[in-house]
Structures are given as C-alpha cells and as structure tokens.
Amino acid sequence: MQPLIGITVSFDSEKNKACLSGSYFGAVERAGGIPVPILPLGDSGRLRALLERMNGIIFSGGPDVDPSYFHEEPHIKLGKISPERDEAEIFLARECLRLGKPAMGICRGIQLLNIALGGSIYQDIPSQIKKPLKHWQDAPGWHASHEVEIICEDSRLFKIFEKSRVRVNSFHHQSVKDIAPDFAVVAVARDGVIEAVEAKDRNVFCIGVQWHPEEMWQKDALQFGLFRHFVEAASCGVEH
C-alpha cells in the first residue's frame, strides 16, 4: 500500500479559507505517496486521531509563527501570523516526534519544528543578522538563487544529495536561531543562516529545510530526492 502523507495547509481566518499549493501534493504523489491535506483543527483529540492514521507529515511553508511560542515579543518586522495554524501545527509537531512519525519541515516548517521542540528563530533576517544574503529572491520559484553547504557528512541530507554544496531557492525573512535540543544543524548559507536541521535520533526521519524543494523538484532531481527518501521512510510503517 502507498503511504498516507499529511501536508499542513495555509489558513486565512479572515476569509475562512484553507489552501495548499499543488506543488506539494504533486511531489508526494510522484514520489509514491498519497497526499492528505491537514487542516488546522481546533480539537487536539481529532488532530491526534488524524496524525495516527498518517504515515508521515510535511509541515509546509506559510506565514510567520507567533513569537510568544518562543517567549519573545513581536519584532517590528514580524509579518502576518495564523493563530489557528500555529496552535494546531505546534501540537502536531510535538506529537509527530513523540510517535516517531517521519516528518519534513519546509521553510516555515523548519522554523515550526524547531520552535515546537524548544528552539527559537530570528524574527527578521535583514535587521537581526549582519550582512545577510538576499533570502527573498525576485526570480521564479524553481530557480536556485544561492548556495548552501551541508556541514555534516553523516547527515541524512548529505546521503540524499551526495554532495556538500547545493544551490537552492529562497523565500523567507525568518530563520532558525537557537537550535532545539533534539535537533542538529546540518546545512548553512554563506551568511551563517541555518538552512537545514535534522533530528539527532537516527531512528527518526525528521528533516527541516529552509528552502522550497516543492517548487524545484520538477526541474531538479536532487530536490526530488528529498520527497523520494521521505516517502520511502514513511513506507516503512505501511502494512503490505
């Protein structure tokens, strides 16, 4: 059987509307999984029941996370937040790691995972990091705008890409700051911005990347490898 891969969705509380880019579920389907949109339900019991049925979860990109979750006041450059989504996804991230479910965080997702497990983030890269690269590109989503270095050759990411330097796209103004105790930094940009983290527990498949591989996979086989390996890990928990 194909694994069920949950993908968190964006939610606009003002318009009461949820949405998900087709690039996410297209990548999962191509990799052999069955994509399932995960709505920001307000009932933790129902979220847990939904999570238990999933073989893996992708925490997708989206708006900023409320800084109260990492004990900070809002920075002047803090963008739009989604309280419903924050609450649901923080709960899902903690439960996902507790249950040992494969997880992948993309852009907001890497930040969300890190916050949920006790880390923090820079609320605004341009004003909080010295001499940063341009991390919000004015180029198509599939275009790789800057390089990242995989600093840990023993990481899953290095084994997936089989190289220490890769070029990625970039659409974010926040990034991981203090790393959560259960995570390790495995890739950085030239300006020091953390670009990828992984769970220290080698028995758990949990990767967070700051770029958007879902926008690149159709043109870049290396980026598709992230989804392929993730779905393969999720398949290990499927009864055949």
C-alpha positions in Angstrom: 0.0 0.0 0.0 1.1 3.6 -0.6 1.8 5.6 2.5 -0.5 8.4 3.6 1.4 11.7 3.7 -0.3 14.5 5.6 0.5 18.0 4.4 -0.4 21.0 6.6 -2.3 23.7 4.7 -2.4 27.5 4.8 -5.4 29.1 6.6 -6.8 32.6 6.2 -9.0 33.2 9.3 -10.3 36.5 7.8 -11.5 34.8 4.7 -12.2 31.5 6.5 -10.3 29.8 3.7 -7.7 27.0 3.6 -5.4 26.3 0.6 -2.4 24.2 -0.5 -0.1 24.7 -3.4 -0.3 21.8 -5.9 3.5 21.6 -6.0 3.4 19.9 -2.6 0.9 17.1 -3.4 2.4 16.7 -6.8 5.8 16.0 -5.4 4.3 13.5 -2.8 2.2 11.7 -5.5 5.2 11.4 -7.9 7.3 10.0 -5.0 4.8 7.3 -4.4 2.7 8.6 -1.5 -0.9 9.6 -1.2 -1.1 13.3 -0.1 -3.7 14.2 2.5 -4.3 17.9 3.4 -4.1 18.5 7.2 -6.5 21.3 8.3 -5.7 23.4 11.4 -8.4 21.7 13.5 -9.0 23.2 16.9 -9.7 19.8 18.6 -6.4 18.2 19.7 -8.1 14.8 20.0 -9.1 14.9 16.4 -5.7 16.1 15.3 -4.1 13.2 17.2 -6.5 10.7 15.6 -5.7 12.1 12.2 -2.0 12.0 12.8 -2.2 8.4 13.9 -3.6 7.5 10.5 -0.8 9.2 8.7 2.5 7.5 7.8 4.3 10.9 7.6 3.8 14.6 7.9 5.1 17.5 5.8 4.9 20.9 7.6 4.5 23.3 4.7 5.5 26.9 4.1 3.4 29.9 5.1 3.2 32.9 7.4 5.3 33.8 10.4 4.9 32.0 13.7 3.6 33.9 16.8 6.8 34.7 18.8 5.0 34.1 22.0 5.8 30.4 21.3 9.5 31.1 21.9 9.0 33.7 24.6 9.6 36.9 22.6 7.6 40.0 21.9 6.7 40.8 18.3 9.5 42.4 16.3 8.6 45.5 14.2 9.2 43.4 11.1 7.0 40.5 12.1 4.7 39.5 9.3 1.2 38.1 9.2 0.5 35.2 11.6 -2.1 32.4 11.7 -3.1 31.7 15.3 -5.2 28.6 14.4 -2.4 27.1 12.3 0.3 27.8 14.9 -1.7 26.1 17.6 -2.5 23.0 15.5 0.9 22.6 14.0 2.8 23.0 17.3 0.7 20.2 18.7 1.2 18.1 15.6 4.9 18.6 15.5 5.3 17.5 19.2 3.1 14.5 18.7 4.7 13.5 15.4 8.2 13.4 17.1 6.8 11.6 20.2 5.2 8.9 18.0 8.3 8.7 15.8 6.4 9.5 12.6 8.6 10.7 9.7 8.4 14.5 9.3 9.7 17.1 6.9 9.5 20.8 7.5 9.7 23.2 4.6 10.5 27.0 5.1 8.0 27.9 7.8 8.0 24.2 8.6 11.7 24.1 9.7 11.0 27.0 11.9 7.8 25.5 13.3 9.5 22.2 14.1 12.4 24.0 15.9 10.1 26.1 17.9 7.8 23.2 18.9 10.8 21.3 20.3 12.1 24.2 22.3 14.2 26.4 19.9 13.8 29.9 18.6 14.0 31.9 15.4 15.2 35.2 14.1 12.0 37.2 13.5 13.6 39.2 10.7 16.9 38.3 9.0 17.7 41.7 7.4 17.5 43.6 10.7 18.9 40.8 13.0 21.7 39.3 11.1 24.9 41.1 9.9 25.5 41.3 6.2 22.8 38.7 5.1 22.4 37.3 1.7 19.2 38.1 -0.2 16.8 35.5 1.2 13.7 36.6 -0.7 14.5 36.2 -4.4 13.0 38.1 -7.3 13.2 35.0 -9.5 10.9 32.1 -10.4 10.3 29.6 -7.6 12.2 26.9 -9.4 15.3 29.0 -9.7 18.2 28.3 -7.4 19.4 31.7 -6.1 22.1 30.9 -3.6 24.3 28.1 -2.3 24.1 26.1 0.9 26.8 24.0 2.5 25.9 20.7 4.1 28.3 20.7 7.1 27.6 17.2 8.3 28.6 14.3 6.1 27.0 11.9 8.4 23.6 13.5 7.9 20.6 12.2 6.0 20.7 15.3 3.9 24.3 14.6 2.7 23.3 11.0 1.9 20.3 12.2 -0.1 22.2 14.8 -2.1 25.6 13.0 -2.1 27.4 16.4 -2.2 28.3 19.1 0.3 27.2 22.1 -1.7 23.9 22.6 -3.4 22.1 25.6 -4.8 18.5 26.3 -3.6 15.7 28.8 -3.9 14.9 31.3 -1.1 11.7 32.9 0.0 11.9 33.8 3.7 12.7 36.6 6.1 13.0 34.5 9.2 15.3 31.6 10.1 16.3 29.2 12.9 18.2 31.0 15.7 18.7 28.8 18.8 18.5 25.2 17.8 16.2 22.9 19.7 17.9 20.3 21.9 16.7 17.4 19.9 17.9 18.8 16.6 21.3 19.3 14.9 22.3 21.9 12.3 23.3 20.1 9.1 23.4 22.9 6.5 24.1 26.7 6.4 24.2 29.5 3.9 27.3 31.6 3.4 26.0 34.3 5.7 25.5 31.8 8.5 21.8 31.4 8.2 20.7 27.9 9.2 19.3 26.2 6.1 18.7 22.6 7.3 18.3 20.7 10.6 17.7 17.0 11.4 16.7 15.0 14.5 19.7 13.8 16.5 17.9 10.5 17.0 19.0 8.5 14.0 15.9 6.2 14.3 13.6 9.1 13.5 13.4 10.6 10.0 12.9 14.3 10.6 14.4 16.9 8.3 13.7 20.6 8.1 14.9 22.7 5.2 14.6 26.5 4.8 14.2 26.5 1.1 11.2 25.3 -1.1 12.1 21.9 -2.7 8.4 21.6 -3.8 9.0 24.4 -6.2 12.2 22.9 -7.6 11.6 19.1 -7.9 10.3 19.1 -11.4 13.5 20.7 -12.7 16.0 19.5 -10.1 16.3 15.7 -9.5 18.3 16.4 -6.3 15.4 18.3 -4.8 13.0 15.5 -5.8 15.3 13.2 -3.8 14.1 14.8 -0.6 10.5 13.7 -1.3 11.5 10.3 -2.5 13.5 9.5 0.6 10.8 10.9 2.8 8.1 8.8 1.3 10.3 5.7 1.4 10.8 6.3 5.2 7.0 6.7 5.6 6.5 3.5 3.6 8.3 1.5 6.3 5.3 1.9 8.6 2.8 0.7 6.0 1.4 -2.8 6.1 1.6 -4.5 2.7 
